[in-house]
Structures are given as C-alpha cells and as structure tokens.
Amino acid sequence: MKSRGPKILTYAMLLLAILFFVLPVVWIALTSFKSQAEVFSYPPVFVPEHINLRHYAGVLSGAGGQALRDSFIVAGSNALLSLVAGVPAAYAISRWRIGGQHFAMWILSIRMFPPVVSAIPLFLLFTNLQLLDTYLGLIIAYLTLNVPFVVWFMKSFFDDLPRDLEDAALVDGANRWQAFVRVVVPLAIPAIVSSGLLAFVFAWNEFLLALFLTRSAVKTLPIALSSLVGGHEILWGQIGALAVMAILPVVLLVMLLQRYVVRGLSLGAVEG
Amino acid sequence: MAPTALLLLAVSIYPLLYSLRISFFSWELTAAVPPAFVGLENYVRILSDDPRFWSSLSKTVYLVVGGVLIELVLGVALAALVVRCGKGRSVVTALLLIPVMIAPVVVATQGIVIFNVQWGPLNYLLSLIGIDGPVWLGDRHIALRTIMLTDVWQWTPFVIVIMAAGMQSLPVDIYEAAEMDGGSAWRIFRHITLPLIQPLIVVTALIRSMDIFKTFDYVYVLTGGGPGSSTETVSLYNFLQGLEFFSFGYAAAMSYIQLIIISVFASVLIRHMRKGLA
C-alpha cells in the first residue's frame, strides 16, 4: 500500500506547476479589464476593481477590429482551401501509394522547414504579381504550410480506414470520385474538421510570413499586436483585450479537440 | 485525384527551388543594378566572412540545447505526476494545452509586461519571497535566458502532455509485477518507465529542437535582438538581411543554410518515426 503523504505531495507539486503555466494567461485576461492606472501601479494590481470593458470597445474600433476581421478572413479561407486541396490529395496518396510509403513523412518535413525559406521567394513573386499586402497573397503563402499538414494528417486517417465500403460502392457502379465523395468523405468528417481547425490555428498564430508579405492593407492579429507594443504610448489594457480575443478561439478549439491537438502537434508520435 | 497530389507537391516545392536559385545571385532590392549570378559566393561569405552569422548561430544553439534539456526534464517529471491523477487527467491536459496553442506573439507582448522591472508582476512576486529579480530583458547577460524561459513556459506543457500520453499507453502488467517485487516508485520510474518511453523522448527532443532553432517571434517582440545583439537568433538575423537590408540573395543563402541544418534534424526524426513508436 502506498502512504498518503507522497500522494498529497504529488498533487501539491502538480498544482504548483499548473499555476505556473496557467497564471500568466489569467493575468492577460485580467489586464484587459484594468484601468490604465491599475496597469502601471506598483505593487501590481492583480484583480481590477471594476470590470472595465472599454478597452475592448477601444481596440475594436481601432486597429483591433481590422486585425480580427483580417485574421478571420485569412485563416478561415486558408483552412478551407487547405482542406479542398489536401483531402483529395491525401486520399489519392493513401490509396494509390504515390511516392511509396514514406511520402507522407517527406511532405511533413516540408512543413518543418524554416518559414523564411519560402518568405523570400514569395516576397519577390508577390511583388511581380501585385499580391503583396493582399488577402489572397497571405492565403496562398499559408497554403505552403497548411496543405502539407492536412495531407499528412488525413493520409494517416485514410490509411486506417477500411476499404470495404468504397469497394462496395465501386461494385454498385459508382466511379472513384463518387465513392470518395459519398462514402469516404462522410466517414472522414470528424478528421476533416479537426485538421481544418488546426490549420486555422496555425494560420491565426503565424507571424513571420505575415511580416514579410503584408504592410497596412492586411494586418493580422499577431502583426497588429506587435505594432501596438512598438508605439510611443502603449495602451496595455487594449493590448490585453486584443490578446484575449486572439486567445479565445484557440482555447475553445483546445477544449473541443484535445485528442487531435496532441496528435497533430506531436506529428503523430502519440495518439493522445 | 492523383494529379492533385502531384500538383500540390509542385506548389510546396516551387518556393524552395526558387529560393535556391535566388541564393546563387547577388540580389540587392535597393540597388538599381539587376540581380547578377555569383555562384556560391553568398554561401562562402556567410560561412567564412560573417561573424554576426556565427554569433547568431551560437545563440540559437544555446537556446536549443538549454531549452530542450529543461523542457524534457521538467516535462518527463511532471508527466509522471500527471499520470497519477486518474480521472482529473483530461482537465489537466486541457489546461496545459492552452499555453501551447497561444500565438507566440501574444505570449511575447504579454511577456513585456510580466518581465517589466518597474511594475511587472514577476519581480513583485519574487520580491515577496525575498528574491531580487533580475533585469529580465535589459541585461545582455540575462536576456537570452529570458527568451529561453519564455519558450520553456510555452512548450513544457506540450512535453508533459505527450509524455503523459506515452506513459499512459504502457502495459499495466509490467508495473504490477514491479510493485509486487517491492520496487520503489523511483526505481520503477528509472528502470521501467524511462527506458520504455525513451523513443518518445527522442522524437520530442527532435521536434522541440527544430522549433526552437526557428525562434523568431519571441525575439522580434521581446527584445528585437538586443540589448546589443545579445539575443539575435539566426532567424532574426536572416529576417534583417531580407527585410531591413534587402540583400535577398544573401538572405536566401542564409535561409538555405538553416534549411540544411533543419533537414538533418528532420531526417533523423523521420528515421526514428519509421522505426515505429509504442
């Protein structure tokens, strides 16, 4: 039998660790409700006296509103396009074993490359095509990250999917495409949604490519946040409010997709 | 459908090939002269005649080695605690995944406040337990470690979650046998758990190494490479060569050197993943 002492010690240490990892996030949320005086007071005010929503209103009417809209447009369209391009490709690679069995790994390694490698050619290319500082440009740039991710994620799903159902549909006279759309896709909906949402988060959080490829017409959340802290008079309350809005969708996705997040981030090393 | 697969491959490989081409040119965006083919000159200059590159590389390696070691030790130790939580594990995992999924830029903007020396909460909390907190971002001997701490904060939870999932999937009967034999918790951990999750540790170390090697967002927002150039990582220097100095050929060559280094990690990783994990 184990003694009770170590058990309590275990929980205490774990609690301490969780506080360390979670408290800064709570701090961000609290900052967004503080008055400017509370932000700069010392000793620091941890819990604001009044729940103050004016930072949210302030940042939404300024740079934050545009950033939120731009990030939704870019990350949303990019995730959809990544699925449209990636899911059929993953299926083809899985069923016809294109490129041998290690092909998916090589696709994945494209995603591991430093983003600056594609930022430089894309900058020159987009200058010629007048795609710099446009939604379309950034959406295309993120395809180079997210299509490989979707292909890799969906290929391992299709590998595990039994072929019997498709074969039955083929016997019944459906062609390959019909079998894919009517039989395989409905079965794959949970995996498709998960990979799409993860692709959304990657685009939502991305910074370096946006720094290269956009200026003022398109400003995603990370770009807007980094320029807010660079100004003369830094409005920490507004930055906190914008940070909360940048974090919120991501936290919701973590709650929904815990298992897939672990799998996706660990490149399939664990099932989660 | 097969053609779409090949088309996609083309789309993702095209920028890489174009970048390789640019790296063989002297390609100054600000100068009126057109790009000129210079062969390997950019590579030779970076490797033999650019101390700033080597300095940024050594800082990056410092971040990688330190960050990966700390994250693995903390991650494995805390994972061993998480797996004992039983039903609470799913809640703990959800909480731990929050930092992991937040944009690094958001983390860094808030880091400016948290690390602030005059009114930041971190040094205040340290002062409560009698510690005189350092000048986190303004001291050239400390700033790089502050960047490392930021990475440790954001990514240790990821290591914990992965290790906990790995430990959870280990066969229960081995543990029962070991406990019957009267092994202490530490001995069981040291002689059974650790060897069994070792492949997972290797894979996690490689994934984290590649990510830390690309560290850019924290540095850009928290310190801009300073004070002096004490936190200038390869990614940041590479970015400056591109978007500040507009030497695109030089920057492309530098990005290719990074790519080669990352590829070494990636090919080791792929070999390990092929061997199959538990």
Interface residues (C-beta under 8 A of the other chain):
Chain A: P6 K7 T10 M13 L14 A17 I18 F20 F21 V22 P24 V25 W27 I28 T31 V39 F40 S41 Y42 P43 P44 F46 A85 G86 P88 A89 Y91 A92 I93 W96 I98 H102 M105 W106 I107 L108 S109 I110 M112 F113 P114 P115 V116 V117 S118 A119 I120 P121 L122 F123 L124 L125 L143 T144 V147 P148 V151 R176 W177 F180 V201 W204 N205 F207 L208 L211 F212 L221 P222 L225 S226 L228 V229 W236 I239 G240 A243 A246 I247 V250 V251 L253 V254 M255 Q258 V261 V262 L265 S266 L267 G268 A269 V270 E271 G272
Chain B: M1 A2 T4 A5 L6 L8 L9 V11 S12 I13 P15 L16 Y18 S19 I22 L78 L81 V82 R84 C85 S90 V92 T93 A94 L95 L96 L97 I98 P99 V100 M101 I102 A103 P104 V105 V106 A108 T109 Q110 I112 V113 I114 Q118 W119 G120 P121 Y124 W153 T156 P157 F158 I160 V161 I162 A165 G166 S169 A185 L200 V203 T204 I207 M210 F213 K214 F216 D217 Y220 V221 S235 N238 F239 G242 L243 F248 A251 A252 S255 Y256 Q258 L259 I262 S263 F265 A266 S267 L269 I270 M273 R274 L277
